[in-house]
């Protein structure tokens, strides 16, 4: 969140010219970060997890998201980014940031997928 600037965007004040609610701000953040690359330590952790799993296909599971049949590192990173930028999740994060609370996060799980031929 820090590397991509997402954390800063979540804590940025809402423009006073319009009463922007958490839902519309969440949509704006989702659109502006949906192409943000996952890099650095997090990228390496994902790669290490995929190597350890050693499966040709994996599933990414998070709250409100299940992506099956992922066979490449970019596909897995895209699914993880999608999980973290879910409209519901961003809305919860923004509401917490508006109240001055710690921004919540949630786990994303990568599992081997058994694909029968």
N, C-alpha and C positions, 0 to 999 in steps of 0.2 A: 504494500500500500504506500509505503514511503517512497520507494524508488520511482513509481509511476506517477506520483503526484496526487493519487486518489485520496490519500489521507488529508492533504491540504485542501482539496476541493470539498471534502465532506465537512470540514471545519470552517470553510469560507462563509462569511456572513451572507445572508439572503439579500438580494438587491431591494432597497427600500422603495424603488419606483413602482414595483408591483408586489402584491402579496403572493409571492411564490411559495407554494406549499411543498411539503417533502416529496410528494409524488411527482410534481413537474421538475423539481430540482434533481430527483433521482433519475428521471428520463434524460435530462441534460448530461448528467455525469456518465450515465450508461453509454450514451452516444459518443461522448468525447473520449472515453477510455476503452471502448470495445476493440480498438486496434492496438492498444498499448502492449508492447512486447513484455513477456515475462523473462527477466534476465537476472544475472547475478547469482547470489546464493540460492534463491528459490528455484531458478532454472536448473541449477546443478542438483538440487534435492530431487526434483522431478525426474531428471535423467537417471540419477542413482536408483530411485525407486523403481523405475521401469526396467533397468538392468537387473536389479535384484529379483523382480517378479519373473523376468525371463519369458514372458508369454508373447506370442505374436499378436494377440488381441487383448485389449483391456476394456474395462468399464470404469467410468468416472461417476461417482455417486456423491451427491450433496443434498442438502435440504431443498426439495422442490426440483431436483435435476437428476436425471439418469441418462448418460450417453453411452451407448454400447457400440461394439465393433470398431474401436479406435485402434489403428495399427501403426500410427506414427507419432513421434514426439510433438510435432506441431498440432496434430488433432487433439492430443491430450492437453496441451497447454491452452488451446482454444476452449475446450470443455471446462477447464478449471477457471479460466477468465470469465466464461459465461456464468458459472456458478457464483462467483464472487460479485458479479455485476447484475445479479437478478434484480428485477424491479422491487420485489418484496424485501429482499435483503438490504438493498440500498436505502429504501424508505425507512427501515428499522435503524440503520446506521445514522441516517440524517436526523431522525427524530432524537436519537441519543445525543448526537453532536449539538443539536439545537438546545437541548436541556443542559449541556455542559458535562454530560456523562461520558464515560469511556465508550469508544465506538466498538460495538460487538463484532465478533468474527465467528465463523462456524467452520467445522471441518469439511474437507473434501477427501474422499477415499478413492484410491485407485486399486482395482482388483483385477486379477487374471480372469479372462473370459474363456470359457470352454465352448468353442464353436464346433459343432458336429458337422462333418462334411456331408 
